[in-house]
Amino acid sequence: MNAKQFLAEFGHIANAPGGIARLRELVYQFAITGRLTLQREEDGSADDVLTNVASIRQRLIAEKKFKRSPKLESALLTPPTIDLPLSWRWSRLLDLGEINPRNQVEDDSESVVMATFVPMAAVSELHSEPIAGEIRPWADISKGYTHFANGDVLLAKITPCFENGKSAVVQGLEHNIGAGSTEFHVFRPISKDVNPAYVYLFVRSLLFRVKGEASMTGTAGQKRLPTEYFALCAMPLPPSEEQSRIVAKADELMALCDQLEAQQQKRRTLQNQLRQATLQAVAVSQSPLELKESWQRLESNFGQLFSSPEDVVAFKGLILDLAVSGNLSDIEYRHHSTGAKLLEAIAEKRIAWSNEAEDQDKKEAQTMLRKLRTQKVNFPETGLPEHWSWATFLQVSQAVVDCHNKTAPYVAKGIHLVRTTDIRNGEMNLTNTKKITEETFDYWAKRMVPKAGDIFFTREAPMGEAAIVPDGEKVCLGQRTMLLRLFPELFNNRFLLYVIRSPSFQTRMAEAAIGMIVKHLRVGGVEDLVVPVPPKQEQDSIVNIIDALFAVCDRFEKLLSKKQRVAKNLVSSSVASITGTAIEQEEEPMKAPKTELIAPVRLGTQPAVKDLAPLATILARNSGEMNAGDLWRGFGFEKTIDEFYAQLKTEIAHGWILEPAILTVKDDLDVKTTCSQDGAKLIQIIEDLGGAVYENNLFKKFDQNKVTFEEQLQLELKSGWIIKRSVAEAKVVQKD
């Protein structure tokens, strides 16, 4: 293994999504390729292991105590192109023990032989977890199940258990033998020179698994790893003593991975708590100044508070709750009118509608008036701005109409029947709707034909989702949905949609729901749901504010998603590069930039809060110094290297960041003559490194103490042999 490369990549691997799992993969891969422990001459060679195993195998065959696999024994050993230590050899499980052996148990009429039964669920995906099982009479489980015993290695062969890594070294069986799922492959070593715990590392390694997954046969959901692959896959074999050291070191590193994983979970928990506390501080702000200060704290600590797209969802919920409680309203719109006056205008408009309407519309209008006369609702005690009011869906709507609660006859092409599954996150998705005929539509929508601007609301499976009917689409209410029609000139449908999506409304709705197993709302329960009512002009203003804030949230959400995706791909690329084993990905992995970002970048003059200096801000949070590569990553995975250097140049020009110096050799200098006659030592190193180098790297290559290096550097600078230049002047930054 290239230790420098591993250390350089370690932090990015560990902190990426699924990074700890990747570190575990590296441990397994290093373990079975000789890069986890040092080789010792006194350990001898793996040839000794193979000779001993072959001798034991011949003896067991002669004694008819060995289960052979004739169809497999003629297969040739085909190792991959991976370099192994000189003392190691390539081998196969077939050559080192028995494949899927059978336990030989002598019957004893005077006593019942007991054994352990192990179902698939009793084998863990985690590293070296003991298997669980149930003690049963051997006679009950000896037929129709896979046999194994203490010292064997179990491997799940069926999807998805194989991909998930279900495997174990069998140990601690109370009666030494066991049987279990027929979906296990079993390896039984026949010599103490073959450590089953080392074999366990092999079957969990990328070397075994990647090609193993590609070799699985069968239909989707029932794919299995063939016995041929299990038995014949080339396995790196170290000397016996080294096997034990490898197992011990792997266990030690896995324990460290466990600790790192626990620390990350703890850090994530603390981050969640900090975010919730910060969001709560914003939510309970009592004055515009307090709200402004809370927002500033939130903005300045965004990187520490939000690390995944899911975190932004909670942020959106806070925005909605602040908006629908009046805390995001513009002052200029307050008190020009009131919610009570708006409700009076809606009531007058509804009466006028009932007088003017005909046929079915008139019935609906009269039904609304009748329900409103008898409606009794207890409004929340939660405070609203003094000019706002509480009201029910019935009170703010022109009409609230239930669907035709039967399953419509579907056709291949026709009108969209919008079911509860077609409404999510405030959007109506019409790409996968069921279709109905015009005739069915006329009957199903006879109470009220949906039109653009209406709101569809779900009252079950799930309840509380809502979306606005888009322009130019003909849609019909599906089962368990309801239609809310507003007077658009009096009530903003997007404001009502945001209210419905707010956590505070969803909480009130959940309290009104009925049902022990599946919570749902009755039609009357939907009609009684309460919403805050600001004046119409203020509703419009609030919608604009939410739209603007959500646009920022969506941008951050996309950046976090991209950051996670890029980090995941970078990890896969790093693991593939380090191990030499490619891992299939959903998309092409990101290629690492060719530019070597290793220069130390130091903080200059601390920028003011109002200054746009993201790089200097990052440096200030990291003791004032970072290498350029880490600073770029902190700046954002979505930023190109050109964007990074453009920002770096800007902040250097302002003095917020000190520019790293590049050391180059004087033009047309005779390097060999100067070194031999004048005592120059560093210019040859610079030439060997391509003609330009950062001071820190030159010191590392000089391989002397710091004092000696600085004296030599000053000598060669004063002599004019070495020129100190800026990055731009040196022109060493190459574009990818």
FENTA-V97727 format. One record per pair of residues at least 4 apart in sequence whose C-alpha atoms are under 8 Angstrom apart, sorted by sequence separation. I is the first residue (numbers start at 1). GAP is how many residues later the second one is. D is the distance in whole Angstrom. If there is no record, write none. Layout:
i=(I	I)
gap=(GAP	GAP)
d=(D	D)
This chain:
i=(2	3	4	5	6	7	9	10	11	12	14	15	18	19	20	21	22	23	24	25	26	27	28	29	30	31	34	39	40	44	45	46	47	48	49	50	51	52	53	54	55	56	57	58	59	60	61	69	70	84	91	92	93	94	108	118	119	125	136	137	138	139	141	148	157	158	159	160	161	162	172	173	180	190	194	195	196	197	198	199	200	201	204	205	206	207	208	209	210	211	212	218	219	225	226	227	228	229	238	239	240	241	242	243	244	245	246	247	248	249	250	251	252	253	254	255	256	257	258	259	260	261	262	263	264	265	266	267	268	269	270	271	272	273	274	275	276	277	278	279	280	281	286	287	288	289	290	291	292	293	294	295	296	297	298	301	302	303	307	308	309	310	311	312	313	314	315	316	317	318	319	320	321	322	323	329	330	337	338	339	340	341	342	343	344	345	346	347	348	349	350	351	352	353	357	358	359	360	361	362	363	364	365	366	367	368	369	370	371	384	391	392	393	394	418	419	423	424	429	436	437	438	439	440	441	442	445	450	458	459	460	469	477	486	487	488	491	492	493	494	495	496	497	498	501	502	503	504	505	506	507	508	509	515	521	522	523	524	525	534	535	536	537	538	539	540	541	542	543	544	545	546	547	548	549	550	551	552	553	554	555	556	557	558	559	560	561	562	563	564	565	566	567	568	569	570	571	572	573	574	575	576	577	585	607	613	614	615	616	617	618	619	620	622	626	627	628	629	630	631	632	633	635	639	640	641	642	643	644	645	646	647	648	649	650	651	652	665	670	671	672	673	674	675	676	680	681	682	683	684	685	686	687	689	693	694	695	696	697	698	699	700	704	705	706	707	708	709	710	711	712	713	714	715	716	717	725	726	727	728	1	14	15	30	31	34	60	61	84	91	93	94	108	118	124	136	142	156	157	161	173	189	194	202	203	204	218	225	238	285	286	306	322	323	329	337	357	358	384	391	394	418	423	424	436	441	445	458	459	477	486	488	500	501	514	515	521	534	575	576	577	619	620	626	632	639	651	652	669	673	674	675	686	687	693	699	704	716	717	725	727	728	13	14	30	31	60	61	93	107	123	124	148	156	189	202	203	217	218	285	306	322	323	356	394	422	423	457	458	459	469	477	486	499	500	513	514	575	576	607	619	651	652	674	675	686	716	717	727	12	13	61	123	124	155	189	216	217	298	354	355	393	422	457	458	486	513	514	576	619	652	686	699	702	717	14	123	188	216	217	354	357	422	457	458	513	514	675	13	14	27	57	122	123	156	216	217	282	285	353	457	510	512	513	607	632	635	648	675	13	122	155	156	215	216	380	422	456	457	606	607	699	79	122	155	156	215	354	379	422	455	456	572	155	213	282	353	354	379	418	455	456	513	619	632	671	672	686	118	154	155	212	281	282	455	456	512	603	618	671	685	77	118	119	153	154	215	351	416	419	454	455	606	77	118	153	154	350	377	418	453	454	117	118	153	154	278	417	418	452	453	569	573	603	615	618	682	685	116	117	152	153	212	416	417	452	453	512	572	573	602	603	618	685	116	117	151	152	351	416	417	451	452	453	573	665	116	117	150	151	152	278	279	416	417	450	452	461	569	570	573	115	116	150	151	278	415	416	452	460	509	569	570	615	682	73	114	115	149	150	414	415	452	456	459	460	508	569	570	603	614	665	114	115	148	149	150	372	413	414	415	458	459	570	602	603	664	665	114	115	150	372	411	412	413	414	415	451	458	459	602	663	113	114	117	149	410	411	413	414	450	451	457	458	566	601	602	112	113	158	208	410	411	450	456	457	468	505	600	601	112	113	150	157	158	368	410	411	415	450	456	457	468	505	600	601	665	149	150	156	157	169	409	410	449	450	456	457	600	601	664	665	149	156	157	169	408	455	456	599	600	664	1	148	149	155	156	454	455	468	598	599	663	664	68	69	147	148	154	155	275	454	455	467	597	598	599	662	663	682	67	147	148	154	155	169	274	275	368	409	445	454	466	597	598	662	663	681	682	66	67	147	154	168	368	408	444	445	453	454	499	597	615	662	663	680	146	147	153	154	167	202	271	272	365	444	450	499	596	615	661	662	1	67	145	146	152	153	271	365	466	660	661	682	67	145	146	152	153	283	364	441	465	466	496	616	120	145	146	152	279	408	464	465	615	680	131	142	145	146	151	152	167	464	130	141	144	146	148	151	283	420	455	613	683	692	125	126	129	130	131	141	147	165	279	283	426	427	428	454	683	57	125	126	128	130	138	148	404	420	421	425	426	427	428	453	616	692	46	47	54	125	128	130	403	404	420	424	425	426	427	428	616	45	46	47	53	54	124	125	185	403	420	423	424	425	426	428	455	464	44	45	46	53	123	124	153	423	424	613	53	102	103	123	124	152	153	423	492	495	102	103	123	151	185	195	198	420	464	491	495	498	39	50	100	101	102	103	153	163	193	194	198	201	401	490	100	101	153	193	340	401	492	495	39	100	155	195	198	339	340	347	350	491	492	495	194	195	198	338	339	340	346	494	607	33	34	163	197	337	338	339	346	605	606	33	34	338	346	604	605	33	335	343	346	604	605	669	334	343	603	604	603	604	666	602	603	666	463	601	602	665	666	116	418	461	463	601	602	665	666	115	116	325	326	416	417	418	419	420	462	463	601	602	664	665	115	116	325	326	415	416	417	418	419	420	460	461	601	663	664	115	118	120	325	415	416	417	418	419	420	460	600	663	664	114	115	116	117	118	119	120	160	415	417	419	420	459	460	599	663	664	115	116	117	118	119	159	419	459	662	663	115	116	117	118	120	159	162	459	661	662	115	158	159	459	661	662	158	159	661	662	158	660	661	664	157	158	459	659	660	157	659	662	157	567	426	566	407	404	405	406	563	103	403	404	405	563	403	404	405	426	562	563	403	425	562	403	403	402	403	559	402	403	401	402	400	401	364	400	401	399	400	100	101	399	400	99	100	101	360	361	398	399	99	100	101	360	361	397	398	399	99	100	360	397	398	98	99	397	398	97	98	396	397	97	98	393	97	98	96	97	642	93	96	97	641	96	396	599	600	599	96	402	127	400	99	57	393	394	56	393	394	56	392	393	392	393	53	93	94	392	393	53	93	94	392	393	595	52	92	93	391	392	595	53	92	93	390	391	594	595	52	92	346	390	391	594	595	92	93	390	391	594	91	92	389	390	593	49	90	91	346	388	389	49	90	91	345	388	389	90	91	388	89	90	387	388	88	89	342	384	88	89	88	87	88	377	379	84	87	375	80	77	79	72	78	79	75	77	72	72	32	32	31	32	28	29	32	28	324	324	28	29	28	29	28	29	320	324	25	320	25	25	320	321	320	321	320	321	317	317	318	317	49	46	48	49	46	47	342	45	46	340	342	45	46	339	342	44	339	43	338	339	43	338	43	337	43	40	33	39	32	34	333	334	32	37	333	325	37	324	330	37	329	36	330	37	329	330	36	329	36	328	31	31	328	31	323	28	27	323	27	320	27	319	24	319	24	23	316	20	316	315	20	20	312	312	312	309	309	308	309	309	308	309	307	308	308	210	210	210	207	206	17	16	19	22	26	30	17	18	22	29	16	17	16	19	22	26	13	12	16	13	12	13	9	6	5	2	1	1)
gap=(4	4	4	4	4	4	4	4	4	4	4	4	4	4	4	4	4	4	4	4	4	4	4	4	4	4	4	4	4	4	4	4	4	4	4	4	4	4	4	4	4	4	4	4	4	4	4	4	4	4	4	4	4	4	4	4	4	4	4	4	4	4	4	4	4	4	4	4	4	4	4	4	4	4	4	4	4	4	4	4	4	4	4	4	4	4	4	4	4	4	4	4	4	4	4	4	4	4	4	4	4	4	4	4	4	4	4	4	4	4	4	4	4	4	4	4	4	4	4	4	4	4	4	4	4	4	4	4	4	4	4	4	4	4	4	4	4	4	4	4	4	4	4	4	4	4	4	4	4	4	4	4	4	4	4	4	4	4	4	4	4	4	4	4	4	4	4	4	4	4	4	4	4	4	4	4	4	4	4	4	4	4	4	4	4	4	4	4	4	4	4	4	4	4	4	4	4	4	4	4	4	4	4	4	4	4	4	4	4	4	4	4	4	4	4	4	4	4	4	4	4	4	4	4	4	4	4	4	4	4	4	4	4	4	4	4	4	4	4	4	4	4	4	4	4	4	4	4	4	4	4	4	4	4	4	4	4	4	4	4	4	4	4	4	4	4	4	4	4	4	4	4	4	4	4	4	4	4	4	4	4	4	4	4	4	4	4	4	4	4	4	4	4	4	4	4	4	4	4	4	4	4	4	4	4	4	4	4	4	4	4	4	4	4	4	4	4	4	4	4	4	4	4	4	4	4	4	4	4	4	4	4	4	4	4	4	4	4	4	4	4	4	4	4	4	4	4	4	4	4	4	4	4	4	4	4	4	4	4	4	4	4	4	4	4	4	4	4	4	4	4	4	4	4	4	4	4	4	4	4	5	5	5	5	5	5	5	5	5	5	5	5	5	5	5	5	5	5	5	5	5	5	5	5	5	5	5	5	5	5	5	5	5	5	5	5	5	5	5	5	5	5	5	5	5	5	5	5	5	5	5	5	5	5	5	5	5	5	5	5	5	5	5	5	5	5	5	5	5	5	5	5	5	5	5	5	5	5	5	5	5	5	6	6	6	6	6	6	6	6	6	6	6	6	6	6	6	6	6	6	6	6	6	6	6	6	6	6	6	6	6	6	6	6	6	6	6	6	6	6	6	6	6	6	6	6	6	6	6	7	7	7	7	7	7	7	7	7	7	7	7	7	7	7	7	7	7	7	7	7	7	7	7	7	7	8	8	8	8	8	8	8	8	8	8	8	8	8	9	9	9	9	9	9	9	9	9	9	9	9	9	9	9	9	9	9	9	9	9	10	10	10	10	10	10	10	10	10	10	10	10	10	11	11	11	11	11	11	11	11	11	11	11	12	12	12	12	12	12	12	12	12	12	12	12	12	12	12	13	13	13	13	13	13	13	13	13	13	13	13	13	14	14	14	14	14	14	14	14	14	14	14	14	15	15	15	15	15	15	15	15	15	16	16	16	16	16	16	16	16	16	16	16	16	16	16	16	16	17	17	17	17	17	17	17	17	17	17	17	17	17	17	17	17	18	18	18	18	18	18	18	18	18	18	18	18	19	19	19	19	19	19	19	19	19	19	19	19	19	19	19	20	20	20	20	20	20	20	20	20	20	20	20	20	20	21	21	21	21	21	21	21	21	21	21	21	21	21	21	21	21	21	22	22	22	22	22	22	22	22	22	22	22	22	22	22	22	22	23	23	23	23	23	23	23	23	23	23	23	23	23	23	24	24	24	24	24	24	24	24	24	24	24	24	24	24	24	25	25	25	25	25	25	25	25	25	25	25	25	25	26	26	26	26	26	26	26	26	26	26	26	26	26	26	26	26	26	27	27	27	27	27	27	27	27	27	27	27	27	27	27	27	28	28	28	28	28	28	28	28	28	28	29	29	29	29	29	29	29	29	29	29	29	29	30	30	30	30	30	30	30	30	30	30	30	30	30	30	30	30	31	31	31	31	31	31	31	31	31	31	31	31	31	31	31	31	31	31	31	32	32	32	32	32	32	32	32	32	32	32	32	32	32	32	32	32	33	33	33	33	33	33	33	33	33	33	33	33	33	33	33	33	34	34	34	34	34	34	34	34	34	34	34	34	35	35	35	35	35	35	35	35	35	35	35	35	36	36	36	36	36	36	36	36	36	36	37	37	37	37	37	37	37	37	38	38	38	38	38	38	38	38	38	38	38	38	39	39	39	39	39	39	39	39	39	39	39	39	39	39	39	40	40	40	40	40	40	40	40	40	40	40	40	40	40	40	40	40	41	41	41	41	41	41	41	41	41	41	41	41	41	41	41	42	42	42	42	42	42	42	42	42	42	42	42	42	42	42	42	42	43	43	43	43	43	43	43	43	43	43	44	44	44	44	44	44	44	44	44	44	45	45	45	45	45	45	45	45	45	45	45	45	46	46	46	46	46	46	46	46	46	46	46	46	46	46	47	47	47	47	47	47	47	47	48	48	48	48	48	48	48	48	48	48	48	48	49	49	49	49	49	49	49	49	49	50	50	50	50	50	50	50	50	50	50	51	51	51	51	51	51	52	52	52	52	52	52	52	53	53	53	53	54	54	54	55	55	55	56	56	56	56	56	57	57	57	57	57	57	57	57	58	58	58	58	58	58	58	58	58	58	58	58	58	58	58	59	59	59	59	59	59	59	59	59	59	59	59	59	59	59	60	60	60	60	60	60	60	60	60	60	60	60	60	60	61	61	61	61	61	61	61	61	61	61	61	61	61	61	61	61	61	62	62	62	62	62	62	62	62	62	62	63	63	63	63	63	63	63	63	63	63	64	64	64	64	64	64	65	65	65	65	66	66	66	66	67	67	67	67	67	68	68	68	69	70	71	71	72	73	73	73	73	74	74	74	74	74	75	75	75	75	75	75	76	76	76	77	78	79	79	79	80	80	81	81	82	82	83	83	83	84	84	85	85	85	85	86	86	86	86	86	86	86	87	87	87	87	87	87	87	87	88	88	88	88	88	89	89	89	89	90	90	90	90	91	91	91	92	92	93	93	93	94	94	94	94	95	95	95	96	97	98	121	127	127	132	133	133	133	134	134	134	135	135	135	136	136	137	137	137	137	137	138	138	138	138	138	138	139	139	139	139	139	139	140	140	140	140	140	140	140	141	141	141	141	141	141	141	142	142	142	142	142	143	143	143	143	143	144	144	144	144	144	144	145	145	145	145	145	145	146	146	146	147	147	147	147	148	148	148	148	149	149	150	151	151	151	151	152	152	153	154	155	155	156	156	156	157	157	159	160	166	169	170	170	173	173	173	174	174	175	176	176	177	177	178	178	178	178	179	179	180	181	181	181	182	182	183	183	184	185	185	186	190	191	191	191	192	192	192	193	193	193	193	194	194	194	194	195	195	196	196	196	197	197	198	198	199	202	203	203	204	204	204	204	205	205	205	207	208	208	208	209	209	210	211	212	212	212	213	213	214	214	215	216	217	219	219	222	223	223	226	226	227	227	230	230	233	234	234	237	237	238	240	241	241	244	245	247	248	249	249	251	252	252	253	253	256	371	372	373	374	375	547	548	549	549	549	549	550	550	550	550	551	551	552	552	553	553	554	555	555	558	559	561	565	572	573	576	577	578)
d=(6	6	6	6	6	8	6	6	6	6	8	6	7	6	6	6	6	6	6	6	6	6	6	6	6	6	8	8	8	7	8	6	6	6	6	6	6	6	6	6	6	6	6	6	6	6	6	6	7	6	7	7	6	7	7	6	8	8	7	7	6	8	7	6	7	6	7	6	6	6	7	6	8	8	8	7	6	6	6	6	6	6	7	6	5	7	6	6	7	6	6	6	6	7	7	6	6	5	6	6	7	7	6	6	6	6	6	6	6	6	6	6	6	6	6	6	6	6	6	6	6	6	6	6	6	6	6	6	6	6	6	6	6	6	6	6	6	6	6	6	6	6	6	6	6	6	6	6	6	6	6	6	6	6	6	6	6	7	7	7	7	7	7	6	6	6	6	6	6	6	6	6	6	6	6	7	7	7	6	6	6	6	6	6	6	6	6	6	6	6	6	6	6	6	6	5	7	6	6	6	6	6	6	6	6	6	6	7	6	6	6	6	6	8	6	7	6	7	8	6	6	6	7	6	6	6	5	7	7	4	8	7	6	8	6	6	8	7	6	6	6	6	6	6	7	6	6	6	6	6	6	6	6	5	6	6	6	6	6	6	6	6	6	6	6	6	6	6	6	6	6	6	6	7	6	6	6	6	6	6	6	6	6	6	6	6	6	6	6	6	6	6	6	6	6	6	6	6	6	6	6	5	7	7	6	6	6	6	6	6	6	7	5	7	7	6	6	6	6	6	7	6	7	6	6	6	6	6	6	6	6	6	6	6	7	6	6	7	6	6	6	6	5	5	7	8	7	6	6	6	6	7	4	7	7	6	6	7	6	6	7	8	6	6	6	6	6	6	6	6	6	6	6	6	6	6	6	6	6	8	8	4	8	5	5	8	5	5	8	8	8	6	8	8	6	7	7	6	5	6	7	6	8	8	6	7	4	7	6	6	7	6	5	5	8	8	5	8	7	7	7	8	5	8	7	8	7	5	6	7	6	7	6	7	6	6	6	6	8	5	8	5	8	6	8	6	5	5	8	8	7	4	5	7	6	8	6	5	5	6	7	8	5	5	5	8	5	8	8	8	8	8	8	5	8	7	7	5	6	5	7	6	7	8	7	6	6	8	5	8	8	7	8	7	7	6	6	8	5	7	6	6	6	6	6	6	6	6	7	8	7	8	8	7	7	7	6	5	8	8	8	8	5	7	5	7	5	6	7	7	6	6	7	7	8	8	5	8	5	7	6	8	7	6	6	5	8	8	7	7	8	7	6	7	8	5	7	6	8	8	4	8	7	8	7	8	7	8	7	7	5	8	6	7	6	8	8	5	7	7	8	6	7	6	6	6	7	5	7	7	7	5	7	4	7	5	7	6	8	8	6	6	7	8	6	7	8	7	8	5	7	7	6	7	4	7	7	6	7	6	7	7	7	7	7	5	7	8	7	7	6	6	8	8	5	6	6	7	8	6	6	5	5	7	5	7	7	6	7	7	5	8	6	6	7	7	8	7	6	5	6	6	7	6	5	5	7	8	7	7	7	7	8	8	5	6	7	5	8	6	6	7	5	7	7	6	5	7	8	5	8	8	8	5	7	8	5	8	8	7	8	6	6	5	6	7	5	7	7	6	7	5	6	7	7	8	7	6	7	5	5	5	7	8	6	8	8	6	7	5	7	7	6	6	8	8	7	7	6	5	6	6	6	7	6	6	7	7	4	5	6	7	8	6	7	5	7	7	4	7	4	8	6	5	7	8	6	5	8	7	8	8	5	6	7	6	7	7	6	6	7	5	5	7	6	5	8	8	7	5	8	7	5	6	8	7	5	7	7	7	6	6	8	7	6	6	6	6	6	6	6	7	7	8	8	8	5	7	4	6	6	7	4	5	6	6	7	6	6	5	6	5	7	6	6	5	6	7	5	8	5	5	6	7	7	8	8	5	6	5	5	6	7	7	7	6	8	6	5	8	6	6	6	6	6	7	7	8	7	8	6	5	7	5	6	6	6	8	7	7	8	4	5	7	8	7	7	7	8	7	7	4	8	5	6	8	5	7	6	7	7	7	7	7	8	8	8	8	8	7	6	7	6	6	6	5	7	5	6	7	7	8	7	8	8	5	6	6	7	7	7	7	8	8	8	7	8	6	5	5	7	8	7	7	8	7	7	7	5	8	7	7	8	8	7	6	8	7	7	8	8	6	7	6	7	7	6	8	7	8	7	8	8	6	7	6	7	7	5	8	7	8	5	8	6	8	8	8	6	8	8	7	5	5	7	7	6	7	6	8	8	4	7	7	8	8	7	6	8	5	7	7	6	5	5	7	8	8	5	7	7	8	7	6	7	8	8	8	8	7	7	6	6	6	6	7	6	6	8	8	8	8	6	6	7	7	8	6	7	6	5	7	7	6	8	7	6	8	7	6	7	8	8	8	7	7	7	8	7	8	8	7	7	8	7	6	7	7	6	5	8	7	6	7	8	8	8	7	7	6	7	7	6	8	7	6	8	7	6	5	5	6	8	7	6	8	6	7	6	7	6	5	7	6	6	6	6	8	8	6	5	8	6	7	8	5	7	7	7	7	6	4	5	5	7	6	6	5	8	7	5	6	6	7	7	8	6	7	8	5	6	8	7	8	7	7	6	6	7	7	8	7	7	8	6	6	7	7	6	6	6	5	5	6	4	7	7	8	6	6	5	5	7	7	7	6	6	6	5	6	7	5	7	6	6	6	7	7	6	6	5	6	7	7	6	8	7	6	7	7	5	7	5	4	5	4	5	6	7	5	6	6	5	6	5	7	8	6	8	7	6	5	8	7	5	8	6	6	6	6	5	6	4	7	7	7	5	7	7	7	7	5	8	7	8	8	7	7	7	8	8	7	7	7	6	7	5	6	6	7	7	7	8	7	6	8	7	7	6	7	6	7	5	8	6	6	7	5	8	6	7	8	5	6	7	6	7	8	5	8	8	8	8	5	6	6	7	6	7	6	5	7	5	8	8	6	5	6	7	5	6	7	5	7	7	5	6	8	4	7	6	5	8	7	7	8	8	8	7	6	8	7	7	7	7	7	7	7	7	5	7	5	7	7	7	6	5	6	7	7	5	5	6	6	5	6	4	7	6	8	6	7	5	6	6	8	5	8	6	6	8	7	8	6	7	6	6	8	7	5	7	5	7	6	6	5	6	6	6	6	6	5	7	7	5	7	6	6	8	5	7	5	6	5	6	6	7	7	7	5	7	8	6	7	5	7	7	7	7	7	7	8	8	7	5	7	6	8	8	7	8	8	8	7	7	6	6	8	8	7	8	6	7	5	5	6	7	7	7	8	8	7	6	7	8	6	5	7	8	6	8	6	8	6	7	6	7	7	5	8	8	7	4	8	6	5	7	5	7	6	5	6	6	5	7	5	6	6	7	8	7	7	6	8	7	7	8	8	6	7	7	7	8	6	7	7	7	8	7	8	7	6	8	7	6	8	7	7	6	7	6	7	7	7	8	7	7	8	7	8	7	7	7	8	8	7	7	8	6	8	5	8	7	6	6	6	7	7	8	8	8	7	7	7	6	7	8	7	7	8	7	7	8	7	5	6	6	7	7	7	8	7	7	5	7	8	7	7	8	7	7	8)
